[in-house]
């Protein structure tokens, strides 16, 4: 059984005070803190290897390439993707946003007739539909909204129920014979709700559509296997799973990556280039990795994946679910409304809330003064906030290092918000 007290001690940033109080970090949905193993991996790369990968014949370049590809393979194993040479299914990106934009851009090029003949399956035009949901982060909504505008396709979406869960029970109506792309979050970054993907993936494939998954909020918190989920593409970021910033990954089924045209262009993604005819591009994943890669960050991300595997994702999910059940007591505090499911079932420990009569930014400043870090704003997901009738909220989000003491510190702090601002309210017992 995992020792989560020992896990917490591996995060040096947590051993400090903020505003004279011990730091309580509850903003992991924005970015997770880094264990010492990850910090050491990134700095160690710079200290002993630092070199460009897949180029150069010198020893450092060779070692760098091995470390880079070993990290890709470790990450592939972590998310249930192929790591076999020649059949790789993970593309290195600058983050999930970059991966989702890569896809939308590549689909756009396919719609212009670019890429191999097999790329026609990604082509969009007037009369076609792209389906998203009201729960999407802007990094899902906006790239595909723009793709619809560029190609003349129509953007449609799944609505939400009263708890903010995506109405996947309407898949047969929302996804039609005209649907070409379905893009959807695995876990809502505002509500924490885990999406019931099966009926949506089934329906998307039934009509021949491509299914794209935003896995940013699931990969750090739940066991995830992209093959088992049967998704076509998926994007996630290293920095939310205890890895460095500046690195992410795009999963794609191998046959789809082979059919997909490149989205941007430059060094190390081309076999042959001429002045007077089109270039011959490399096989995936290199085809999508133009330019210099964030090598040190990818190497450290691979260590983060191995570090999480050493704990066990079932153990991580169980630890966080126990904390989530207590965190949901926020809804028992007078004047506090949770934006999302009130049960810990089929949700993670990301809990957005509003405090009646107090602006979210004021709430955030008061809580920060107690040494507690939470998120304030619309969390890059404005449509879901409109669904709840608000423009912004406060959001607490758990990580593997959080404790029950952290949760109780937040509950006590939130209970003090309305009295501090003179609008009443005491902690409900």
Steps between C-alpha positions, in 0.01 A plus 500: 500500500634843406632723778362839402674679785828380348375608157433852627852529642637464147370847405747763623279797405241399760747549784451875528275765646283749313381813681643351818300178471592152372430477129189304405509445125157429350552608139623181335241522222690808379847353551627229729810533715808291420657222705875510553548211254355710219698809597819292507423342163466835324805659661697177457435503126648848474793404720606185317334456159359821351495459122259504211323173425475311170780710359874498543731198521684589819465316829285760677255507209473122508444494876248780474305315231490182709380691808235682296362186338514304825285773656252483212477125549449536877220747443341277235493208740348724767199596284450173315653596164740315272868561570628253241758653265340578167155483654526783752172668590618799705602830345695746713339844517542815706190405702142386459398831342772455238386142435137599451599788272727262306201278432267783402765645270576163342128437443490839332786407267324173419191704412717689248605174336842483665655176620470144372181363350411349839483855643166549324331339801588813699371746238216731596272726303154660497239259629743316726484527879752530782363405841632627835328563835414794723746365757809549284813690589565775248795293370244255364221739408696770319722293264200302377278806488760664277532183291126513437528864395789426261335202334133599503412213733241547773592491869247321719523392863383284785308683771550450875273374774433683826826371653701612199552148366507460123171353373664200335164324508406717202789373284273342241326833442796740523735293282349462154599350167649842418736499799870474407672593828400463866727673755425462870652523846562187706464692827352850532755753619224697679261230619745214552239273338629189326339467158327176407691464175377162379171606336666797332797305363268223383271743318791698350650185350157381388470804271868496398603805706836551667494524881744740670546486878624774731670288767671780692296455816478120491856381438636639833214365712361178351626184333478584129539264205435663163475163321238379746307827465508449119565870435665610175704791634571637848698794634649556846766711670801398707473788746162383633641153572792617716731551201655818359327780314559537128438136407193302409393206290251426224386141475374373168414155373794409281304464176345842557835667570631349177206652311518842665680783316755703697377815671821704513828483323873524557802295590507129579154418359590459134672219309571700185451865408538671163463850365262405218270231639327406827701349781486135599412488869615249758284234659330576832579611760788699344264644234329703773808604699653779295779696662684451825311295755474578875737213562583554868132548577399184316768299679369629833141431392597139442631489856169647621312218326724238658469672838119488483511138391718419801221630726225338295220693336233298680660609827517862381133496402398343831701749705352796316144365510514479881610864512236597245220368719612734776571791264138487381399614849557845350137469394394479867633848575219760497507713187734268309390326180705231328505514120497132424402163643444490875602133526855365475373233261625536139688820574848608605611747767457811290227704667388842377276706724347842548451690823176697509551873528881495459684543171719199412812714491430624851445142611830400341693781670353416840586132459848581374556704818444173688789343308271302269546502122183455291395614153283806431325591175319313224775236471508535120151350484246779466206303351480264798498798736212652302321168539511557876401866464835647609796658325773382737557273797757379747651158443682266735671202339676210665830333424676190619678702772189639668382391842183512704658788694522696174131442435401606850712813471304598189163420659585721797623779274190496278276497808663828601453681170147635538543611864825677403322694223200573719245288316446242780529126494664248729642156446221238489563196717 
